[in-house]
Amino acid sequence: MKQEDMVLSHLMVYGSINPRESLDRLGVYRLSARISDLRQRGYKIDTEIRKRDGVRWAVYHLKKPLPGEQTEERQESGNVGNNSTSEIITNH
């Protein structure tokens, strides 16, 4: 299975993914590149930037398609801590 398909499967099951989950669970090191690949395929994925103790990381969220909206797949087959901050960056 291609890495981007593994990331997509994870997003479909869990709704989001971060770099640590990507590496630990899927063995995917370049998560942002795979997210870019998925966006090029038409998937709408938001980026949330989280920050804790001066460390920043991205959490990617798969947006659910609106009624009547199709993704590539449909077309083919018919703990944030208390001292954390986050911002959502919409990329699609």
Backbone as JSON Lines, residues from 0, in Angstrom:
{"i":0,"aa":"M","n":[0.85,-1.18,0.0],"ca":[0.0,0.0,0.0],"c":[0.89,1.24,0.0]}
{"i":1,"aa":"K","n":[0.55,2.22,-0.82],"ca":[1.32,3.46,-0.89],"c":[1.17,4.24,0.42]}
{"i":2,"aa":"Q","n":[2.2,5.01,0.75],"ca":[2.18,5.78,1.99],"c":[0.99,6.73,2.04]}
{"i":3,"aa":"E","n":[0.69,7.41,0.95],"ca":[-0.42,8.35,0.99],"c":[-1.75,7.63,1.23]}
{"i":4,"aa":"D","n":[-1.87,6.4,0.75],"ca":[-3.09,5.63,1.01],"c":[-3.17,5.19,2.47]}
{"i":5,"aa":"M","n":[-2.01,4.89,3.08],"ca":[-2.01,4.56,4.51],"c":[-2.43,5.78,5.34]}
{"i":6,"aa":"V","n":[-1.92,6.96,4.97],"ca":[-2.29,8.19,5.67],"c":[-3.78,8.47,5.49]}
{"i":7,"aa":"L","n":[-4.28,8.31,4.27],"ca":[-5.7,8.52,4.0],"c":[-6.56,7.56,4.83]}
{"i":8,"aa":"S","n":[-6.18,6.31,4.9],"ca":[-6.93,5.33,5.7],"c":[-6.97,5.75,7.16]}
{"i":9,"aa":"H","n":[-5.83,6.19,7.68],"ca":[-5.77,6.65,9.07],"c":[-6.7,7.85,9.27]}
{"i":10,"aa":"L","n":[-6.65,8.81,8.35],"ca":[-7.52,9.98,8.46],"c":[-8.99,9.6,8.4]}
{"i":11,"aa":"M","n":[-9.33,8.64,7.57],"ca":[-10.74,8.23,7.44],"c":[-11.23,7.54,8.71]}
{"i":12,"aa":"V","n":[-10.36,6.79,9.37],"ca":[-10.75,6.09,10.6],"c":[-10.74,7.02,11.81]}
{"i":13,"aa":"Y","n":[-9.67,7.8,11.97],"ca":[-9.48,8.6,13.18],"c":[-9.79,10.08,13.01]}
{"i":14,"aa":"G","n":[-9.87,10.58,11.78],"ca":[-10.22,11.97,11.54],"c":[-9.05,12.93,11.52]}
{"i":15,"aa":"S","n":[-7.93,12.55,12.14],"ca":[-6.76,13.43,12.18],"c":[-5.49,12.6,12.3]}
{"i":16,"aa":"I","n":[-4.36,13.27,12.05],"ca":[-3.07,12.62,12.19],"c":[-2.02,13.68,12.44]}
{"i":17,"aa":"N","n":[-1.01,13.34,13.24],"ca":[0.12,14.24,13.47],"c":[1.4,13.49,13.11]}
{"i":18,"aa":"P","n":[2.53,14.21,13.03],"ca":[3.77,13.56,12.6],"c":[4.21,12.37,13.46]}
{"i":19,"aa":"R","n":[4.01,12.45,14.76],"ca":[4.41,11.33,15.62],"c":[3.57,10.09,15.33]}
{"i":20,"aa":"E","n":[2.26,10.25,15.21],"ca":[1.4,9.12,14.86],"c":[1.79,8.55,13.51]}
{"i":21,"aa":"S","n":[2.06,9.44,12.57],"ca":[2.43,9.01,11.23],"c":[3.67,8.13,11.24]}
{"i":22,"aa":"L","n":[4.68,8.54,11.99],"ca":[5.92,7.78,12.04],"c":[5.76,6.51,12.88]}
{"i":23,"aa":"D","n":[5.17,6.64,14.06],"ca":[5.05,5.49,14.97],"c":[4.09,4.41,14.45]}
{"i":24,"aa":"R","n":[2.94,4.83,13.92],"ca":[1.92,3.86,13.52],"c":[2.05,3.4,12.07]}
{"i":25,"aa":"L","n":[2.51,4.32,11.2],"ca":[2.51,4.01,9.77],"c":[3.9,3.89,9.17]}
{"i":26,"aa":"G","n":[4.92,4.38,9.88],"ca":[6.27,4.39,9.33],"c":[6.46,5.45,8.26]}
{"i":27,"aa":"V","n":[5.59,6.46,8.25],"ca":[5.66,7.54,7.27],"c":[6.38,8.72,7.9]}
{"i":28,"aa":"Y","n":[7.56,9.05,7.37],"ca":[8.39,10.11,7.92],"c":[8.0,11.48,7.37]}
{"i":29,"aa":"R","n":[7.69,11.58,6.1],"ca":[7.39,12.88,5.46],"c":[5.87,13.07,5.34]}
{"i":30,"aa":"L","n":[5.22,13.25,6.48],"ca":[3.77,13.37,6.51],"c":[3.28,14.56,5.69]}
{"i":31,"aa":"S","n":[3.94,15.72,5.8],"ca":[3.47,16.9,5.06],"c":[3.48,16.66,3.55]}
{"i":32,"aa":"A","n":[4.43,15.89,3.06],"ca":[4.48,15.58,1.63],"c":[3.3,14.67,1.24]}
{"i":33,"aa":"R","n":[2.99,13.7,2.1],"ca":[1.86,12.81,1.8],"c":[0.54,13.58,1.87]}
{"i":34,"aa":"I","n":[0.42,14.54,2.8],"ca":[-0.78,15.37,2.89],"c":[-0.91,16.2,1.61]}
{"i":35,"aa":"S","n":[0.2,16.73,1.13],"ca":[0.19,17.49,-0.12],"c":[-0.28,16.62,-1.28]}
{"i":36,"aa":"D","n":[0.2,15.38,-1.33],"ca":[-0.24,14.44,-2.38],"c":[-1.75,14.23,-2.32]}
{"i":37,"aa":"L","n":[-2.27,14.06,-1.11],"ca":[-3.71,13.84,-0.94],"c":[-4.51,15.06,-1.35]}
{"i":38,"aa":"R","n":[-4.0,16.24,-1.02],"ca":[-4.68,17.47,-1.44],"c":[-4.71,17.59,-2.95]}
{"i":39,"aa":"Q","n":[-3.62,17.2,-3.6],"ca":[-3.57,17.24,-5.07],"c":[-4.58,16.26,-5.67]}
{"i":40,"aa":"R","n":[-4.9,15.21,-4.94],"ca":[-5.91,14.25,-5.4],"c":[-7.33,14.74,-5.12]}
{"i":41,"aa":"G","n":[-7.45,15.9,-4.43],"ca":[-8.77,16.49,-4.21],"c":[-9.32,16.38,-2.81]}
{"i":42,"aa":"Y","n":[-8.59,15.77,-1.89],"ca":[-9.08,15.66,-0.52],"c":[-8.9,16.99,0.19]}
{"i":43,"aa":"K","n":[-9.91,17.37,0.98],"ca":[-9.86,18.61,1.73],"c":[-9.33,18.29,3.14]}
{"i":44,"aa":"I","n":[-8.16,18.83,3.44],"ca":[-7.49,18.54,4.7],"c":[-7.06,19.87,5.31]}
{"i":45,"aa":"D","n":[-7.52,20.12,6.55],"ca":[-7.13,21.32,7.27],"c":[-5.88,21.04,8.09]}
{"i":46,"aa":"T","n":[-5.1,22.1,8.31],"ca":[-3.89,22.01,9.12],"c":[-4.11,22.81,10.4]}
{"i":47,"aa":"E","n":[-3.93,22.16,11.52],"ca":[-3.99,22.82,12.83],"c":[-2.57,22.86,13.37]}
{"i":48,"aa":"I","n":[-2.09,24.05,13.72],"ca":[-0.76,24.18,14.31],"c":[-0.92,24.23,15.82]}
{"i":49,"aa":"R","n":[-0.29,23.28,16.49],"ca":[-0.32,23.23,17.95],"c":[1.04,23.64,18.5]}
{"i":50,"aa":"K","n":[1.02,24.19,19.7],"ca":[2.27,24.63,20.32],"c":[2.2,24.35,21.81]}
{"i":51,"aa":"R","n":[3.27,23.74,22.32],"ca":[3.38,23.49,23.75],"c":[4.84,23.66,24.14]}
{"i":52,"aa":"D","n":[5.08,24.44,25.16],"ca":[6.43,24.65,25.68],"c":[7.4,25.05,24.57]}
{"i":53,"aa":"G","n":[6.95,25.9,23.65],"ca":[7.81,26.4,22.58],"c":[8.0,25.47,21.4]}
{"i":54,"aa":"V","n":[7.37,24.29,21.43],"ca":[7.47,23.33,20.34],"c":[6.19,23.39,19.51]}
{"i":55,"aa":"R","n":[6.34,23.49,18.2],"ca":[5.2,23.55,17.29],"c":[5.13,22.29,16.43]}
{"i":56,"aa":"W","n":[3.9,21.86,16.16],"ca":[3.71,20.72,15.25],"c":[2.34,20.85,14.59]}
{"i":57,"aa":"A","n":[2.18,20.16,13.5],"ca":[0.92,20.2,12.74],"c":[0.08,18.98,13.06]}
{"i":58,"aa":"V","n":[-1.23,19.21,13.09],"ca":[-2.2,18.13,13.16],"c":[-3.11,18.33,11.95]}
{"i":59,"aa":"Y","n":[-3.24,17.3,11.14],"ca":[-4.03,17.38,9.92],"c":[-5.39,16.73,10.16]}
{"i":60,"aa":"H","n":[-6.45,17.42,9.69],"ca":[-7.83,16.95,9.86],"c":[-8.47,16.77,8.49]}
{"i":61,"aa":"L","n":[-9.02,15.6,8.26],"ca":[-9.76,15.33,7.02],"c":[-11.14,15.93,7.15]}
{"i":62,"aa":"K","n":[-11.48,16.81,6.22],"ca":[-12.82,17.41,6.23],"c":[-13.79,16.46,5.56]}
{"i":63,"aa":"K","n":[-14.96,16.34,6.13],"ca":[-16.01,15.51,5.55],"c":[-16.55,16.21,4.32]}
{"i":64,"aa":"P","n":[-16.79,15.49,3.23],"ca":[-17.35,16.12,2.04],"c":[-18.78,16.59,2.32]}
{"i":65,"aa":"L","n":[-19.14,17.71,1.73],"ca":[-20.5,18.21,1.83],"c":[-21.41,17.35,0.97]}
{"i":66,"aa":"P","n":[-22.72,17.34,1.26],"ca":[-23.63,16.56,0.41],"c":[-23.47,16.97,-1.06]}
{"i":67,"aa":"G","n":[-23.33,15.99,-1.92],"ca":[-23.16,16.24,-3.34],"c":[-21.71,16.44,-3.76]}
{"i":68,"aa":"E","n":[-20.81,16.65,-2.79],"ca":[-19.4,16.83,-3.09],"c":[-18.75,15.45,-3.19]}
{"i":69,"aa":"Q","n":[-17.86,15.26,-4.16],"ca":[-17.24,13.96,-4.34],"c":[-15.74,14.05,-4.14]}
{"i":70,"aa":"T","n":[-15.18,13.01,-3.53],"ca":[-13.73,12.88,-3.44],"c":[-13.29,11.93,-4.53]}
{"i":71,"aa":"E","n":[-11.99,11.82,-4.74],"ca":[-11.46,10.93,-5.76],"c":[-11.93,9.49,-5.53]}
{"i":72,"aa":"E","n":[-11.93,9.03,-4.28],"ca":[-12.33,7.65,-3.98],"c":[-13.78,7.41,-4.39]}
{"i":73,"aa":"R","n":[-14.66,8.37,-4.07],"ca":[-16.06,8.2,-4.43],"c":[-16.24,8.2,-5.94]}
{"i":74,"aa":"Q","n":[-15.48,9.03,-6.62],"ca":[-15.59,9.07,-8.07],"c":[-15.14,7.75,-8.68]}
{"i":75,"aa":"E","n":[-14.08,7.17,-8.1],"ca":[-13.58,5.9,-8.64],"c":[-14.54,4.77,-8.36]}
{"i":76,"aa":"S","n":[-15.1,4.74,-7.16],"ca":[-15.96,3.63,-6.77],"c":[-17.4,4.07,-6.69]}
{"i":77,"aa":"G","n":[-17.86,5.0,-7.57],"ca":[-19.23,5.51,-7.62],"c":[-19.43,6.15,-6.2]}
{"i":78,"aa":"N","n":[-3.94,14.91,22.33],"ca":[-4.03,15.29,23.73],"c":[-3.27,16.55,23.92]}
{"i":79,"aa":"V","n":[-4.06,17.36,23.68],"ca":[-3.36,18.65,23.87],"c":[-3.32,18.96,25.37]}
{"i":80,"aa":"G","n":[-2.16,19.34,25.89],"ca":[-2.0,19.67,27.32],"c":[-2.64,20.99,27.65]}
{"i":81,"aa":"N","n":[-2.75,21.29,28.93],"ca":[-3.4,22.52,29.38],"c":[-2.67,23.77,28.95]}
{"i":82,"aa":"N","n":[-1.37,23.7,28.77],"ca":[-0.61,24.89,28.4],"c":[-0.34,24.93,26.9]}
{"i":83,"aa":"S","n":[-1.24,24.38,26.11],"ca":[-1.09,24.33,24.67],"c":[-1.96,25.38,24.0]}
{"i":84,"aa":"T","n":[-1.54,25.79,22.82],"ca":[-2.36,26.65,21.99],"c":[-2.44,26.01,20.62]}
{"i":85,"aa":"S","n":[-3.47,26.39,19.88],"ca":[-3.59,25.86,18.53],"c":[-4.3,26.87,17.65]}
{"i":86,"aa":"E","n":[-4.04,26.77,16.37],"ca":[-4.71,27.59,15.38],"c":[-5.0,26.7,14.19]}
{"i":87,"aa":"I","n":[-6.11,26.94,13.54],"ca":[-6.48,26.15,12.38],"c":[-6.14,26.93,11.11]}
{"i":88,"aa":"I","n":[-5.45,26.3,10.21],"ca":[-5.14,26.88,8.91],"c":[-5.86,26.06,7.88]}
{"i":89,"aa":"T","n":[-6.77,26.68,7.16],"ca":[-7.54,25.94,6.19],"c":[-6.77,25.88,4.88]}
{"i":90,"aa":"N","n":[-6.43,24.67,4.47],"ca":[-5.74,24.41,3.2],"c":[-6.53,23.38,2.44]}
{"i":91,"aa":"H","n":[-7.07,23.75,1.31],"ca":[-7.75,22.76,0.46],"c":[-7.77,23.2,-0.94]}
